[in-house]
Amino acid sequence: MEPKLLELSMSSLIKKNIRFLILCFIVLLAIGLRFYQLGNNPPSLDWDEASIGYNAYSILKTGKDEYGNSFPFAFRSFDDYKPPVYVYLTVPSVAIFGLNEFAVRFPAAIIGVLAVVAVYFFTLEIFNKWDSKKRQLIAFAAAFFLTISPWHLQFSRAAFEGNIGICFLVFAILFLFKGMKKNIYFVFFTIFFLLSLYSYHSFRLINPLLLIALCTLFYKEFWKRKIVMGLSFFVITLLSLPVYASFIHSSGTGARLSMVTIFSDPELRKLSAEKVAVAKSNNNIFNEIIYNRRFIFIPSVIKGYFDHFNFDFLFLHGDGGVQHHAYNMGMLYLWEFPFILIGLIYLFRKRDKRILALLILFFLAPFPSAITTGTPHPVRAIAMIPAFQIFTAVGFVVTFLFLLKKQKLGKLVLAGIVILFIANLQYYFNSYYVLTPIKYGYFWQYGNKEAVLYAKENEDKYDHIIMTYEYDQPYIYYLFYNKIDPVWYQRNWDYSRTGEIDRFYRKIEKYEFTRITSENFKSKNTLLIGAESEIPAGTGELKKEIFFPDGRLAYKIVAL
């Protein structure tokens, strides 16, 4: 080989090795941040996590969910019909690690790490026509920013299905882009697209809309591969039918939608009826139309959509659900704000279909949340995350390259950016790993584990054990932490009081999970587990008190 060719070959190899080492560093950092104290922070499993864990355990042992349904496409759980992918991913985790907190969160952490890798290669594909050095810098920056992202870290350290869905969607789009060059990638596109669809409810709305947009953008490229693309679409359509058929049923996705969409909001319906009645009495045809129940939801949808671009939500305090963000933190770092703006402005000036595809994903992402109550909602709008990190990366790299040319002034500004970055990062890590478990531990249903384990240790002493529904779904903690045999449970749980499943009542032999009232105080030889407000001082014999991490009383356990 000629010396020059050998030199070029060695140079190329060194560059590849350096790129590989940088990516390895980012991935190792992602692993560290997602697995550090994974079983202990958040400080307790919430009821959805406990349900996912026990249903995975039930599938492992019996091939059925807690209700005895064989390998379901939707897990009934608390009548919210959870999508199936996370539960099935948890089955091998429970088989390996046992039924515990770490096992339930393990799939979330692993998928969170894979998402970092996915965003790196996804970013390379989006900017495939750009200068090689700038493209690499942006891809590394996007992967790194996703690694340390408060929004992404929050949902890849607990069993949130949305985290799984967005990872699979990024992989799906990545392989769709690659499929334009090589047909085999359409197989992976199809698999990941369907996995995303079955991972979380939001993607059942986003995915088809995004696919239509991508087909419109890249119709020439897809037409060249129309046979394989057509086959892929056929498989997606066929295997998606169970999901969309469930929209019209009272169970499955239909049940979930009826619980959370604004179209089922009784307050809006009541407001519509009142406004229409007033309009009719005043012969105001215009108001009759705009306050009609079919149109009164439109302002709420628009407001709900734009709530997700609220500065306070994104950069200061997050949403109202404290389990969705760290204490006194928004969904993103404050230092990201100027770089997101710079990145967006820079990308809007580029006329490229792949960039347009990224923008479409970004602006579609809040739509599923916008049609539900309780906006902004960072889980339902989780598809915004990759775009935000890529915008930040573009803005950061463009600014960095610009400031490098400015010598002294540029170095001074860069130093200021680094100081702000480190300060914001330190504040967040202290908030997430130190303050949040204490401040927000109550919202993670802390104390349920301690309560049900105490009851189990002492159950032979009592004829009856009553546990409050004050903190919602206590029965699932009894099943989870006591590793109740799913075969036994499927045969022995009792719902005879109402003839159907009651969200606020569950009876399992001597255990009764219900609202505690004064009637319960008349019971004999009973262990009563309730909130402080439910059990007046002097009631029975105090056996144990369980406190939230912030020192407030969670449970009083008394013997009657």
C-alpha positions as CSV (number, residue, x, y, z in Angstrom):
1,M,0.0,0.0,0.0
2,E,1.3,3.5,-0.8
3,P,2.4,5.7,2.1
4,K,-0.3,8.3,1.5
5,L,-3.1,5.7,1.2
6,L,-1.8,4.0,4.4
7,E,-1.8,7.4,6.2
8,L,-5.3,8.1,5.1
9,S,-6.5,4.7,6.1
10,M,-4.9,5.0,9.6
11,S,-6.3,8.5,10.0
12,S,-9.8,7.2,9.1
13,L,-9.4,4.3,11.6
14,I,-8.3,6.7,14.4
15,K,-11.3,8.9,13.8
16,K,-13.7,6.0,13.9
17,N,-12.1,4.8,17.1
18,I,-12.4,8.2,18.7
19,R,-16.0,8.5,17.6
20,F,-16.7,5.0,19.1
21,L,-15.0,5.9,22.4
22,I,-17.0,9.2,22.6
23,L,-20.2,7.2,22.0
24,C,-19.2,4.6,24.6
25,F,-18.5,7.4,27.2
26,I,-22.0,8.8,26.6
27,V,-23.6,5.4,26.8
28,L,-21.8,4.6,30.0
29,L,-22.9,7.9,31.5
30,A,-26.5,7.1,30.5
31,I,-26.2,3.7,32.2
32,G,-24.8,5.3,35.4
33,L,-27.5,7.9,35.6
34,R,-30.3,5.5,34.9
35,F,-29.2,2.6,37.1
36,Y,-27.8,4.4,40.1
37,Q,-30.2,3.7,43.0
38,L,-32.8,2.5,40.5
39,G,-34.6,0.3,43.0
40,N,-34.7,3.0,45.7
41,N,-35.2,6.3,43.8
42,P,-38.1,7.0,43.2
43,P,-38.5,6.0,46.8
44,S,-41.4,3.6,46.2
45,L,-43.3,1.9,43.4
46,D,-46.4,3.8,42.4
47,W,-49.6,1.7,41.9
48,D,-49.1,1.5,38.1
49,E,-45.5,0.1,38.6
50,A,-46.8,-2.4,41.2
51,S,-49.5,-3.5,38.8
52,I,-47.1,-3.9,35.9
53,G,-44.8,-6.0,38.1
54,Y,-47.5,-8.3,39.5
55,N,-49.1,-8.8,36.0
56,A,-45.6,-9.6,34.6
57,Y,-45.2,-12.1,37.5
58,S,-48.6,-13.5,36.7
59,I,-47.8,-13.9,33.0
60,L,-44.5,-15.6,34.0
61,K,-46.2,-18.1,36.3
62,T,-49.5,-18.7,34.5
63,G,-49.5,-17.1,31.1
64,K,-52.5,-15.0,32.3
65,D,-52.9,-11.5,33.9
66,E,-54.3,-11.0,37.4
67,Y,-57.9,-11.5,36.1
68,G,-57.1,-14.8,34.3
69,N,-56.9,-13.4,30.8
70,S,-54.4,-15.3,28.7
71,F,-51.6,-13.2,27.1
72,P,-53.8,-10.1,26.7
73,F,-53.2,-7.3,24.2
74,A,-54.3,-4.8,26.9
75,F,-53.9,-5.4,30.7
76,R,-57.1,-4.5,32.5
77,S,-55.2,-3.5,35.7
78,F,-57.3,-0.8,37.4
79,D,-59.8,-0.7,34.5
80,D,-57.3,1.6,32.7
81,Y,-56.2,-1.1,30.2
82,K,-52.5,-0.7,30.1
83,P,-50.7,-1.3,26.8
84,P,-49.0,-4.6,26.7
85,V,-45.3,-4.0,25.7
86,Y,-43.9,-2.8,29.0
87,V,-45.6,-5.7,30.9
88,Y,-44.1,-8.3,28.6
89,L,-40.7,-6.7,28.7
90,T,-40.9,-7.0,32.5
91,V,-41.5,-10.8,32.4
92,P,-37.9,-11.8,31.7
93,S,-36.7,-9.1,34.2
94,V,-38.9,-10.5,37.0
95,A,-37.7,-14.0,36.0
96,I,-34.1,-13.0,36.4
97,F,-34.2,-10.5,39.3
98,G,-37.3,-11.6,41.1
99,L,-40.5,-9.6,41.9
100,N,-39.0,-6.4,43.2
101,E,-38.6,-2.7,42.5
102,F,-35.4,-3.1,40.4
103,A,-37.0,-5.7,38.2
104,V,-40.0,-3.5,37.4
105,R,-37.8,-0.5,36.5
106,F,-35.1,-2.5,34.7
107,P,-36.8,-2.4,31.3
108,A,-37.3,1.4,31.6
109,A,-33.6,2.0,32.3
110,I,-32.4,-0.3,29.5
111,I,-34.7,1.3,27.0
112,G,-33.7,4.7,28.3
113,V,-30.1,3.9,27.4
114,L,-31.0,2.5,24.0
115,A,-32.9,5.7,23.3
116,V,-29.6,7.6,23.7
117,V,-28.0,5.3,21.0
118,A,-31.1,5.7,18.8
119,V,-31.1,9.5,19.0
120,Y,-27.4,9.5,18.0
121,F,-27.9,7.5,14.8
122,F,-31.3,9.2,14.2
123,T,-29.5,12.6,14.3
124,L,-26.9,11.4,11.8
125,E,-29.6,10.3,9.4
126,I,-31.5,13.6,9.7
127,F,-28.5,15.7,8.8
128,N,-27.0,13.2,6.3
129,K,-26.4,15.9,3.7
130,W,-24.5,18.2,6.2
131,D,-20.8,18.7,6.6
132,S,-19.4,15.5,8.3
133,K,-17.7,17.2,11.2
134,K,-20.8,19.4,12.1
135,R,-23.1,16.4,11.7
136,Q,-21.0,14.3,14.1
137,L,-20.8,17.1,16.7
138,I,-24.6,17.6,16.6
139,A,-25.2,13.8,16.9
140,F,-22.9,13.5,19.9
141,A,-24.4,16.6,21.5
142,A,-27.9,15.3,21.0
143,A,-27.1,12.0,22.5
144,F,-25.3,13.6,25.4
145,F,-28.1,16.1,26.1
146,L,-30.6,13.2,26.1
147,T,-28.4,11.3,28.5
148,I,-28.6,14.1,31.1
149,S,-32.1,15.3,30.2
150,P,-34.4,15.9,33.2
151,W,-37.4,15.0,31.1
152,H,-36.0,11.8,29.8
153,L,-34.2,10.7,33.0
154,Q,-37.5,11.1,34.9
155,F,-39.3,8.6,32.8
156,S,-36.4,6.1,32.2
157,R,-36.0,5.5,36.0
158,A,-39.6,4.3,36.6
159,A,-42.0,2.1,34.8
160,F,-43.5,4.7,32.4
161,E,-44.7,3.1,29.1
162,G,-44.2,6.4,27.2
163,N,-40.4,6.1,27.6
164,I,-40.6,2.7,25.7
165,G,-42.9,4.1,23.0
166,I,-40.7,7.1,22.1
167,C,-37.6,5.0,21.9
168,F,-39.2,2.5,19.5
169,L,-40.7,5.3,17.4
170,V,-37.2,6.9,17.0
171,F,-35.9,3.5,15.9
172,A,-38.8,3.2,13.5
173,I,-38.1,6.5,11.8
174,L,-34.4,5.8,11.7
175,F,-35.0,2.5,9.9
176,L,-37.5,4.1,7.6
177,F,-34.8,6.6,6.5
178,K,-32.3,3.8,6.1
179,G,-34.9,1.7,4.2
180,M,-34.8,4.3,1.4
181,K,-31.3,2.9,0.6
182,K,-31.7,-0.7,1.5
183,N,-35.0,-2.8,1.6
184,I,-34.1,-4.9,4.6
185,Y,-34.5,-1.9,6.9
186,F,-38.2,-1.8,6.2
187,V,-38.5,-5.0,8.3
188,F,-37.0,-3.3,11.3
189,F,-39.1,-0.2,10.6
190,T,-42.3,-2.3,10.7
191,I,-41.3,-4.1,13.9
192,F,-40.4,-0.9,15.8
193,F,-43.4,1.0,14.5
194,L,-45.8,-1.6,15.8
195,L,-43.9,-1.9,19.1
196,S,-44.3,1.8,19.6
197,L,-48.0,1.6,18.8
198,Y,-48.5,-1.1,21.4
199,S,-46.3,0.6,24.0
200,Y,-48.3,3.7,25.0
201,H,-51.6,5.3,24.2
202,S,-50.2,8.5,22.8
203,F,-48.5,6.8,19.9
204,R,-51.8,5.3,18.7
205,L,-52.6,8.9,17.7
206,I,-49.1,10.1,16.7
207,N,-47.9,7.2,14.7
208,P,-50.5,7.1,11.9
209,L,-50.5,10.9,11.5
210,L,-46.7,10.9,11.3
211,L,-46.7,8.1,8.8
212,I,-49.1,9.9,6.6
213,A,-46.9,13.0,6.8
214,L,-43.8,11.0,6.0
215,C,-45.5,9.3,3.0
216,T,-46.4,12.8,1.7
217,L,-42.9,14.1,2.1
218,F,-41.0,11.1,0.7
219,Y,-43.6,9.8,-1.8
220,K,-40.9,9.7,-4.6
221,E,-38.5,7.7,-2.5
222,F,-41.2,5.3,-1.3
223,W,-42.6,4.8,-4.8
224,K,-39.2,3.5,-5.9
225,R,-39.6,0.8,-3.3
226,K,-43.3,0.5,-3.6
227,I,-43.5,-3.3,-3.2
228,V,-41.6,-3.6,0.0
229,M,-43.2,-0.4,1.3
230,G,-46.6,-1.6,0.4
231,L,-45.9,-4.9,2.2
232,S,-44.7,-3.1,5.3
233,F,-47.9,-0.9,5.3
234,F,-50.1,-4.0,4.9
235,V,-48.5,-5.7,7.9
236,I,-48.7,-2.5,10.0
237,T,-52.4,-2.0,9.1
238,L,-53.3,-5.7,9.7
239,L,-51.5,-5.9,13.1
240,S,-52.8,-2.4,14.2
241,L,-56.5,-3.4,13.8
242,P,-56.8,-4.8,17.4
243,V,-55.7,-1.4,18.7
244,Y,-58.0,0.7,16.7
245,A,-60.9,-1.7,17.0
246,S,-60.6,-1.2,20.8
247,F,-61.4,2.5,20.4
248,I,-65.0,1.7,19.9
249,H,-65.4,-0.7,22.7
250,S,-66.1,0.0,26.4
251,S,-62.9,-1.8,27.3
252,G,-59.3,-1.5,26.1
253,T,-58.3,1.8,24.6
254,G,-61.9,2.9,24.4
255,A,-62.1,2.7,28.2
256,R,-58.9,4.6,28.7
257,L,-60.0,7.4,26.3
258,S,-63.3,7.7,28.1
259,M,-61.4,8.2,31.4
260,V,-59.0,11.0,30.2
261,T,-60.3,12.8,27.1
262,I,-62.0,16.2,27.4
263,F,-64.8,14.9,25.2
264,S,-66.0,12.9,28.3
265,D,-65.4,15.8,30.6
266,P,-68.8,16.3,32.5
267,E,-67.9,19.9,33.4
268,L,-67.5,20.9,29.8
269,R,-70.8,19.1,28.9
270,K,-72.5,21.0,31.7
271,L,-71.1,24.3,30.6
272,S,-72.2,23.6,27.0
273,A,-75.8,22.9,28.1
274,E,-75.9,26.1,30.2
275,K,-74.4,28.3,27.5
276,V,-76.7,26.9,24.8
277,A,-79.7,27.4,27.0
278,V,-78.8,31.1,27.6
279,A,-78.1,31.6,23.8
280,K,-81.5,30.1,22.9
281,S,-83.3,32.4,25.4
282,N,-81.5,35.4,23.8
283,N,-82.0,34.2,20.2
284,N,-78.3,34.2,19.8
285,I,-77.7,31.7,17.0
286,F,-73.9,32.4,16.9
287,N,-73.5,31.4,20.6
288,E,-75.7,28.4,20.1
289,I,-73.2,27.2,17.5
290,I,-69.9,27.9,19.3
291,Y,-71.2,26.6,22.6
292,N,-72.6,23.5,21.1
293,R,-71.2,20.3,22.7
294,R,-69.5,19.4,19.4
295,F,-67.6,22.7,19.3
296,I,-67.1,23.7,22.9
297,F,-64.1,21.4,23.2
298,I,-62.1,23.2,20.5
299,P,-60.8,26.1,22.8
300,S,-59.8,23.5,25.4
301,V,-57.9,21.5,22.8
302,I,-56.1,24.6,21.5
303,K,-55.2,25.7,25.1
304,G,-54.1,22.1,26.0
305,Y,-51.8,22.0,23.0
306,F,-50.1,25.3,23.7
307,D,-49.8,24.5,27.4
308,H,-46.9,22.2,26.3
309,F,-44.9,25.3,25.1
310,N,-45.3,27.1,28.4
311,F,-42.0,28.5,29.7
312,D,-42.8,27.6,33.4
313,F,-43.7,24.0,32.4
314,L,-40.6,23.5,30.3
315,F,-37.9,25.3,32.2
316,L,-39.0,26.2,35.8
317,H,-41.5,24.0,37.6
318,G,-42.9,21.3,35.3
319,D,-46.5,20.2,35.4
320,G,-48.9,19.6,38.3
321,G,-48.0,15.9,38.6
322,V,-45.0,15.9,41.0
323,Q,-44.1,12.3,39.9
324,H,-43.3,13.8,36.5
325,H,-40.4,16.1,37.4
326,A,-37.7,16.7,40.0
327,Y,-38.4,19.1,42.9
328,N,-38.3,22.8,41.7
329,M,-37.3,21.8,38.2
330,G,-38.9,22.1,34.8
331,M,-38.8,19.4,32.1
332,L,-35.7,20.9,30.6
333,Y,-32.6,22.8,31.8
334,L,-32.9,26.6,31.9
335,W,-29.6,26.9,30.0
336,E,-31.2,25.0,27.1
337,F,-33.7,27.7,26.3
338,P,-31.4,30.0,24.1
339,F,-29.9,27.0,22.3
340,I,-33.4,25.6,21.5
341,L,-34.3,29.0,20.0
342,I,-31.1,29.2,18.0
343,G,-31.4,25.6,16.8
344,L,-35.0,26.1,15.7
345,I,-34.2,29.3,13.8
346,Y,-31.2,27.7,12.2
347,L,-33.2,24.6,11.1
348,F,-36.2,26.6,9.8
349,R,-33.8,28.2,7.4
350,K,-32.8,24.8,6.0
351,R,-35.0,23.4,3.3
352,D,-34.6,19.7,3.9
353,K,-37.3,17.0,4.0
354,R,-35.7,15.1,6.9
355,I,-35.5,18.2,9.0
356,L,-39.2,18.9,8.1
357,A,-40.0,15.3,9.3
358,L,-38.4,16.1,12.6
359,L,-40.4,19.3,13.0
360,I,-43.6,17.4,12.1
361,L,-42.9,14.9,14.9
362,F,-42.2,17.7,17.3
363,F,-45.4,19.6,16.6
364,L,-47.5,16.4,16.5
365,A,-46.2,15.3,19.9
366,P,-48.5,17.4,22.2
367,F,-51.6,16.5,20.3
368,P,-52.5,13.3,22.2
369,S,-52.2,15.3,25.5
370,A,-54.1,18.3,24.1
371,I,-57.3,16.2,23.8
372,T,-57.1,15.0,27.4
373,T,-57.6,16.6,30.8
374,G,-54.8,17.9,32.9
375,T,-52.5,19.6,30.5
376,P,-49.6,20.0,30.1
377,H,-48.8,16.4,30.6
378,P,-45.1,15.4,30.0
379,V,-45.8,11.6,29.6
380,R,-48.6,12.0,27.0
381,A,-46.4,14.5,25.2
382,I,-43.2,12.5,25.6
383,A,-42.6,12.4,21.9
384,M,-41.4,16.0,22.1
385,I,-38.1,14.9,23.9
386,P,-35.9,13.8,21.0
387,A,-36.7,17.0,19.0
388,F,-36.0,19.2,21.9
389,Q,-32.6,17.6,22.4
390,I,-31.7,17.8,18.8
391,F,-32.7,21.5,18.7
392,T,-30.5,22.1,21.7
393,A,-27.6,20.2,20.0
394,V,-27.9,22.2,16.8
395,G,-28.1,25.5,18.7
396,F,-25.2,24.6,20.9
397,V,-22.9,23.4,18.1
398,V,-23.7,26.4,15.9
399,T,-23.0,28.8,18.8
400,F,-19.9,26.9,19.8
401,L,-18.4,27.0,16.2
402,F,-19.3,30.7,15.9
403,L,-17.7,31.6,19.3
404,L,-14.5,29.7,18.4
405,K,-13.9,32.3,15.7
406,K,-14.2,35.2,18.1
407,Q,-11.0,34.4,20.0
408,K,-11.0,36.2,23.4
409,L,-14.6,37.3,23.5
410,G,-15.7,33.9,22.2
411,K,-13.7,32.1,24.9
412,L,-15.2,34.4,27.6
413,V,-18.7,33.6,26.5
414,L,-18.0,29.9,26.2
415,A,-16.6,30.0,29.8
416,G,-19.9,31.6,31.0
417,I,-21.9,28.9,29.2
418,V,-19.9,26.2,30.8
419,I,-20.3,27.7,34.3
420,L,-24.1,28.1,33.8
421,F,-24.2,24.5,32.5
422,I,-22.4,23.0,35.4
423,A,-24.4,25.0,38.0
424,N,-27.7,24.0,36.4
425,L,-26.6,20.4,36.2
426,Q,-25.5,20.3,39.8
427,Y,-28.8,21.9,40.9
428,Y,-30.7,19.3,39.0
429,F,-28.8,16.2,40.2
430,N,-29.1,17.4,43.8
431,S,-32.8,18.0,43.3
432,Y,-33.4,14.6,41.7
433,Y,-31.2,12.3,43.7
434,V,-31.4,14.1,47.1
435,L,-34.4,16.4,47.5
436,T,-37.1,14.8,45.3
437,P,-37.3,11.5,47.2
438,I,-37.9,13.4,50.4
439,K,-40.2,16.2,49.0
440,Y,-42.3,14.0,46.6
441,G,-42.0,10.6,48.3
442,Y,-45.7,10.8,49.4
443,F,-46.8,10.9,45.8
444,W,-45.0,7.6,45.1
445,Q,-47.3,5.9,47.6
446,Y,-44.5,5.5,50.0
447,G,-45.5,3.4,53.0
448,N,-47.6,0.8,51.2
449,K,-44.8,-1.7,51.2
450,E,-44.2,-1.2,54.9
451,A,-47.9,-1.5,55.7
452,V,-48.6,-4.7,53.8
453,L,-45.5,-6.4,55.0
454,Y,-46.4,-5.6,58.6
455,A,-49.9,-6.9,58.0
456,K,-48.5,-10.1,56.5
457,E,-46.2,-10.7,59.5
458,N,-49.1,-10.3,61.9
459,E,-52.0,-11.7,60.0
460,D,-52.3,-14.9,62.0
461,K,-53.2,-12.8,65.1
462,Y,-56.4,-11.3,63.5
463,D,-59.6,-12.4,62.0
464,H,-59.9,-9.4,59.7
465,I,-57.5,-6.9,58.2
466,I,-58.8,-3.7,56.8
467,M,-56.6,-1.3,54.7
468,T,-57.6,2.1,53.5
469,Y,-58.1,3.2,49.9
470,E,-57.0,6.7,50.8
471,Y,-53.8,6.4,48.7
472,D,-55.5,4.3,46.0
473,Q,-55.1,0.7,44.9
474,P,-53.6,-0.8,48.1
475,Y,-54.5,-4.4,47.1
476,I,-51.8,-4.4,44.4
477,Y,-49.1,-3.8,47.0
478,Y,-50.4,-6.8,49.0
479,L,-50.1,-9.0,45.9
480,F,-46.8,-7.6,44.8
481,Y,-44.8,-7.6,48.0
482,N,-46.2,-10.8,49.3
483,K,-45.6,-12.5,45.9
484,I,-49.1,-13.9,46.1
485,D,-49.4,-17.0,43.9
486,P,-51.3,-15.8,40.7
487,V,-53.0,-19.2,40.4
488,W,-54.4,-18.9,43.9
489,Y,-55.3,-15.3,43.5
490,Q,-57.2,-15.7,40.2
491,R,-59.4,-18.3,42.0
492,N,-59.9,-16.6,45.4
493,W,-60.3,-12.9,45.0
494,D,-63.9,-11.8,45.7
495,Y,-66.0,-9.1,44.0
496,S,-69.4,-10.4,45.2
497,R,-70.3,-7.2,47.0
498,T,-71.1,-5.3,43.8
499,G,-71.2,-8.1,41.2
500,E,-68.5,-6.4,39.3
501,I,-65.0,-5.0,39.9
502,D,-65.1,-1.9,42.1
503,R,-62.1,0.5,41.8
504,F,-62.4,1.3,45.5
505,Y,-63.0,-2.1,47.0
506,R,-61.2,-5.4,46.9
507,K,-61.5,-8.4,49.2
508,I,-58.9,-11.2,49.4
509,E,-59.8,-13.7,52.1
510,K,-59.4,-11.9,55.5
511,Y,-58.0,-8.8,53.8
512,E,-60.4,-6.0,52.9
513,F,-59.3,-2.9,51.0
514,T,-61.9,-0.2,51.2
515,R,-62.7,3.3,52.4
516,I,-62.4,3.4,56.2
517,T,-65.5,4.7,58.0
518,S,-66.8,4.7,61.6
519,E,-68.5,1.4,60.9
520,N,-65.1,-0.3,60.6
521,F,-64.3,0.7,64.3
522,K,-67.0,-1.8,65.5
523,S,-65.1,-4.7,64.1
524,K,-63.6,-7.2,66.6
525,N,-60.1,-8.8,66.5
526,T,-59.3,-6.6,63.5
527,L,-56.1,-4.9,62.3
528,L,-56.9,-1.5,60.9
529,I,-54.5,0.3,58.5
530,G,-55.5,3.8,57.7
531,A,-54.5,7.4,57.1
532,E,-54.2,9.7,60.2
533,S,-57.4,11.6,59.2
534,E,-59.4,8.3,59.1
535,I,-58.4,6.9,62.6
536,P,-59.1,9.3,65.5
537,A,-56.7,9.4,68.4
538,G,-57.5,6.7,71.0
539,T,-59.0,4.3,68.5
540,G,-57.9,0.8,69.3
541,E,-54.4,-0.2,70.3
542,L,-51.7,1.7,68.3
543,K,-49.4,-1.0,66.8
544,K,-47.3,1.0,64.3
545,E,-46.9,4.4,62.6
546,I,-45.4,4.7,59.1
547,F,-44.1,8.1,58.0
548,F,-43.5,9.6,54.6
549,P,-39.8,10.6,53.8
550,D,-40.7,14.2,54.7
551,G,-41.7,13.2,58.2
552,R,-45.5,13.4,57.8
553,L,-47.6,10.5,59.0
554,A,-48.6,8.2,56.2
555,Y,-50.3,5.2,58.0
556,K,-51.6,4.4,61.5
557,I,-51.9,0.7,62.2
558,V,-54.2,-0.1,65.2
559,A,-55.7,-3.3,66.6
560,L,-59.4,-3.3,67.4
